Amino acid sequence: MPITKELDNIRKFESVGFSHQQAETLADVIEKSHVDSQQDLKSFISEKIDKLELRIKASQSDLLMKIFGIVAGCTTIAIAVAKLLK
């Protein structure tokens, strides 16, 4: 959290009766919690992206094999038709 937000939070806490030390401590805890949650979210997203990349690579390999099979089949049919027409 930016320093201005932390100072704003300290002032808000003090305005409702918290001592300066209590307000600083509470603002610090909130800031650390915010940073931790951002790191957790980054880790979660990174893990999901890694899994998606693996799935995409597997799908691409599967798709290439299917395309190769279709091309091979079409080639075989073309050769067979060419021999029949001779």
Backbone hydrogen bonds in HBPLUS format (Angstrom, degrees):
<---DONOR---> <-ACCEPTOR-->    atom                        ^
c    i                          cat <-CA-CA->   ^        H-A-AA   ^      H-
h    n   atom  resd res      DA  || num        DHA   H-A  angle D-A-AA Bond
n    s   type  num  typ     dist DA aas  dist angle  dist       angle   num
A0005-LYS N   A0002-PRO O   3.00 MM   3  5.39 123.3  2.33 107.0 120.6     1
A0006-GLU N   A0002-PRO O   3.10 MM   4  6.51 158.0  2.15 151.4 158.2     2
A0007-LEU N   A0003-ILE O   2.86 MM   4  6.12 161.0  1.90 153.7 158.6     3
A0008-ASP N   A0004-THR O   2.90 MM   4  6.06 155.3  1.96 142.9 150.3     4
A0009-ASN N   A0005-LYS O   2.82 MM   4  6.06 157.2  1.87 150.1 156.3     5
A0010-ILE N   A0006-GLU O   2.90 MM   4  6.17 157.8  1.95 148.6 154.7     6
A0011-ARG N   A0007-LEU O   2.95 MM   4  6.20 163.4  1.98 150.3 154.5     7
A0012-LYS N   A0008-ASP O   2.93 MM   4  6.19 154.5  1.99 147.3 154.7     8
A0013-PHE N   A0009-ASN O   2.89 MM   4  6.15 164.0  1.92 155.0 158.7     9
A0014-GLU N   A0010-ILE O   2.89 MM   4  6.11 161.0  1.93 152.0 157.7    10
A0015-SER N   A0011-ARG O   2.88 MM   4  6.03 145.1  2.01 142.1 151.9    11
A0016-VAL N   A0013-PHE O   3.23 MM   3  5.48 148.1  2.34 101.8 110.7    12
A0018-PHE N   A0013-PHE O   3.07 MM   5  5.48 157.0  2.12 148.2 141.3    13
A0017-GLY N   A0014-GLU O   3.15 MM   3  5.24 166.5  2.17 108.1 110.3    14
A0023-ALA N   A0019-SER O   2.84 MM   4  6.03 162.5  1.87 155.7 160.9    15
A0024-GLU N   A0020-HIS O   2.90 MM   4  6.11 159.3  1.94 151.7 156.9    16
A0025-THR N   A0021-GLN O   2.99 MM   4  6.15 163.6  2.01 148.3 153.0    17
A0026-LEU N   A0022-GLN O   2.90 MM   4  6.06 166.7  1.91 152.9 156.6    18
A0027-ALA N   A0023-ALA O   2.94 MM   4  6.05 162.6  1.97 147.7 152.8    19
A0028-ASP N   A0024-GLU O   2.87 MM   4  6.00 154.2  1.93 147.8 155.2    20
A0029-VAL N   A0025-THR O   2.93 MM   4  6.18 158.4  1.98 151.5 157.0    21
A0030-ILE N   A0026-LEU O   3.00 MM   4  6.22 160.7  2.03 149.8 155.0    22
A0031-GLU N   A0027-ALA O   2.94 MM   4  6.12 159.0  1.98 146.2 152.0    23
A0032-LYS N   A0028-ASP O   2.92 MM   4  6.16 166.7  1.94 153.9 156.9    24
A0033-SER N   A0029-VAL O   2.92 MM   4  6.05 157.5  1.97 147.4 154.2    25
A0034-HIS N   A0030-ILE O   2.93 MM   4  6.12 154.2  2.00 147.0 154.2    26
A0035-VAL N   A0031-GLU O   2.96 MM   4  6.26 159.5  2.01 152.4 157.5    27
A0036-ASP N   A0032-LYS O   2.89 MM   4  6.07 163.9  1.91 150.7 155.3    28
A0037-SER N   A0033-SER O   2.95 MM   4  6.13 159.0  1.99 147.6 153.1    29
A0038-GLN N   A0034-HIS O   3.04 MM   4  6.28 149.0  2.14 144.1 152.5    30
A0039-GLN N   A0035-VAL O   3.01 MM   4  6.32 156.0  2.07 150.1 156.3    31
A0040-ASP N   A0036-ASP O   2.90 MM   4  6.18 159.5  1.95 151.7 157.5    32
A0041-LEU N   A0037-SER O   2.94 MM   4  6.09 156.5  2.00 142.9 149.2    33
A0042-LYS N   A0038-GLN O   2.86 MM   4  6.11 157.2  1.92 148.1 154.6    34
A0043-SER N   A0039-GLN O   2.89 MM   4  6.12 161.3  1.92 152.4 157.1    35
A0044-PHE N   A0040-ASP O   2.91 MM   4  6.10 160.4  1.95 148.1 153.8    36
A0045-ILE N   A0041-LEU O   2.89 MM   4  6.08 167.5  1.90 154.5 157.4    37
A0046-SER N   A0042-LYS O   2.88 MM   4  5.97 160.9  1.92 148.2 154.2    38
A0047-GLU N   A0043-SER O   2.91 MM   4  6.08 158.8  1.96 148.5 154.1    39
A0048-LYS N   A0044-PHE O   2.99 MM   4  6.25 159.1  2.04 148.3 154.1    40
A0049-ILE N   A0045-ILE O   2.87 MM   4  6.09 157.3  1.92 151.5 157.8    41
A0050-ASP N   A0046-SER O   2.97 MM   4  6.20 158.4  2.02 148.6 154.1    42
A0051-LYS N   A0047-GLU O   3.07 MM   4  6.35 159.3  2.11 148.7 153.8    43
A0052-LEU N   A0048-LYS O   2.90 MM   4  6.15 156.5  1.96 148.1 155.0    44
A0053-GLU N   A0049-ILE O   2.86 MM   4  6.08 155.1  1.92 151.3 157.9    45
A0054-LEU N   A0050-ASP O   3.12 MM   4  6.41 155.2  2.18 145.9 151.8    46
A0055-ARG N   A0051-LYS O   3.00 MM   4  6.30 157.2  2.06 148.0 154.4    47
A0056-ILE N   A0052-LEU O   2.84 MM   4  6.06 155.1  1.90 150.8 157.8    48
A0057-LYS N   A0053-GLU O   2.95 MM   4  6.18 160.3  1.99 148.2 153.2    49
A0058-ALA N   A0054-LEU O   2.99 MM   4  6.22 158.9  2.04 147.8 153.4    50
A0059-SER N   A0055-ARG O   2.89 MM   4  6.09 155.0  1.95 145.0 152.3    51
A0060-GLN N   A0056-ILE O   2.82 MM   4  6.05 153.1  1.89 150.1 157.7    52
A0061-SER N   A0057-LYS O   3.01 MM   4  6.25 158.5  2.06 147.8 152.9    53
A0062-ASP N   A0058-ALA O   2.99 MM   4  6.21 160.9  2.03 147.9 153.2    54
A0063-LEU N   A0059-SER O   2.85 MM   4  6.02 159.2  1.90 148.0 153.9    55
A0064-LEU N   A0060-GLN O   2.89 MM   4  6.10 159.0  1.93 150.1 155.5    56
A0065-MET N   A0061-SER O   3.03 MM   4  6.27 153.5  2.11 146.9 153.7    57
A0066-LYS N   A0062-ASP O   3.05 MM   4  6.35 154.1  2.12 147.3 154.3    58
A0067-ILE N   A0063-LEU O   2.91 MM   4  6.18 161.2  1.95 153.4 158.6    59
A0068-PHE N   A0064-LEU O   2.90 MM   4  6.07 159.4  1.94 146.3 152.2    60
A0069-GLY N   A0065-MET O   2.96 MM   4  6.18 154.2  2.02 143.6 150.6    61
A0070-ILE N   A0066-LYS O   2.94 MM   4  6.24 155.5  2.00 149.8 156.2    62
A0071-VAL N   A0067-ILE O   2.89 MM   4  6.14 164.5  1.91 155.4 159.3    63
A0072-ALA N   A0068-PHE O   2.86 MM   4  6.02 163.0  1.89 150.7 155.9    64
A0073-GLY N   A0069-GLY O   2.87 MM   4  6.02 156.6  1.92 144.3 151.2    65
A0074-CYS N   A0070-ILE O   2.85 MM   4  6.06 162.8  1.88 152.4 157.0    66
A0075-THR N   A0071-VAL O   2.90 MM   4  6.03 156.1  1.95 148.8 155.6    67
A0076-THR N   A0072-ALA O   2.96 MM   4  6.16 157.6  2.02 146.5 152.4    68
A0077-ILE N   A0073-GLY O   2.97 MM   4  6.23 158.9  2.01 149.5 155.1    69
A0078-ALA N   A0074-CYS O   2.87 MM   4  6.07 158.1  1.92 147.1 153.5    70
A0079-ILE N   A0075-THR O   2.92 MM   4  6.14 157.3  1.97 150.1 155.9    71
A0080-ALA N   A0076-THR O   2.96 MM   4  6.17 159.7  2.00 147.3 153.1    72
A0081-VAL N   A0077-ILE O   2.89 MM   4  6.11 161.9  1.92 154.0 158.4    73
A0082-ALA N   A0078-ALA O   2.91 MM   4  6.06 158.2  1.96 144.9 151.4    74
A0083-LYS N   A0079-ILE O   2.96 MM   4  6.22 153.4  2.03 148.0 154.6    75
A0084-LEU N   A0080-ALA O   3.02 MM   4  6.26 149.7  2.12 143.4 152.1    76
A0085-LEU N   A0081-VAL O   3.01 MM   4  6.21 145.2  2.13 148.9 157.6    77
A0086-LYS N   A0083-LYS O   3.42 MM   3  5.41 155.4  2.49  97.6 104.5    78
